[in-house]
Amino acid sequence: MKFTQEVKEKWVNALESGTYEKGTGQLKISNKYCCMGVLADIIDGVDIDEEGYDIVCHTDEHIGYSNGGLGLDSSVVDILSNLNDNNYHSDKTFKNMIPHIKELEVEV
């Protein structure tokens, strides 16, 4: 999968929408999502497994989360996941991550 401007805008809109409740420690747990879980949820052909830890890809277009995946380098995934988790108790929104996501390079 390519991380395109369209994917980035869709992800930012989803994070800003209030539709997703912020969670920590897993992609998804009890209907709460980390920022990467939101990205996985909005991409066609990708689901989050029942335990909430792994991405299940239904097409060859997507590579696994553990290898970076979803069009992002693994270092970017680590940084965003840490931002998500580190301030979880003081901020239950995705607001602190959105500026970083907006700055990410996209593929054309």
N, C-alpha and C positions, 0 to 999 in steps of 0.2 A: 504494500500500500504506500502511496505517496502522501506525504503531509502537505497538502495543498492549501492555498488561501481559503478555499471553500470549506475544507475540513476545519481549519483554524477558526474561521468565523462561526461555523456551526457549534464548535466546542465552546468558544467564549460565550455565545448566546445561551447555550445550555447551562453553563455555570452561572451566568447572570440571571437566568430566568426564575430562580427560586423553586424550580421543579424538583431539583435534586437536593436531598438533605446530606450534608457533609458527614462522612464517617472517617474512620482511621484504622490502619492496620491491615486492611484488606481492600480489594477492588470494590466489593459490595458485601455488606452484612446487614441483615435486618432492614432492608430498603434504604440503607445509608451507603453513600458512595465516596470513595476517594476521587481525586481529580482524574486519575487515569481510568477509573471505573466509569466515570461519566463519558470519557472519550470512547471507551469500548462500547458503551451502551448506545451511542449515537451512530455508530458505524454499521452499515448493512453488512451482513455476512459474518458478524462477530457477536459472540455471546460471552457471558461470564459464567464459569462453571458453578455448580450448586453450592460448593464450599466458599465461593467468593474470592478464591486466590488466583485463578488462572483464566486466561482468555481462551475460548474455544473458537477456532476459525473454521468457517464452513466453505471457504474458497482458498485456492492456492495464492491468491493475491496478498494475503496477510501473513506476516511472520509473527512468531510468538512474543508475548510480553517479556518473557525472561531474556530474550535476545535484543531488547530495545523495543522493537515491534511497533505496530500502528504508525509507522513512518517516522518514529523518533529514535535518536541515538539512546543507548542505555544510560549514558551519563545525564541526559536531559530527563529521562524517566526518573532516575534516582533523585535529582535535584527537586523536581516537582513533587515527588512522593514525600520527600523530607519536608518541603514547605507545607504540604498538606498536613502531615502528622505532627510537626514540631509545635505548631500554634493551635492545635485542635481544641484544647481546653479553654483558651482565651478567645478564640474566634471560630464560630461554627459556620462561617461562610467561606466561599472560595475567593473572596475579594483580594487577598494577598497574592494569589497565584496568577490572576488575570493579566496584570502588567507583564509578567514574565512570559506568559503564553503569547501575548500580542507581539512580543519581540522575537519570537522564534522564527528562524528562516523557514521558508516554504519552498517546495519543489514546483517547478512549472511543467 
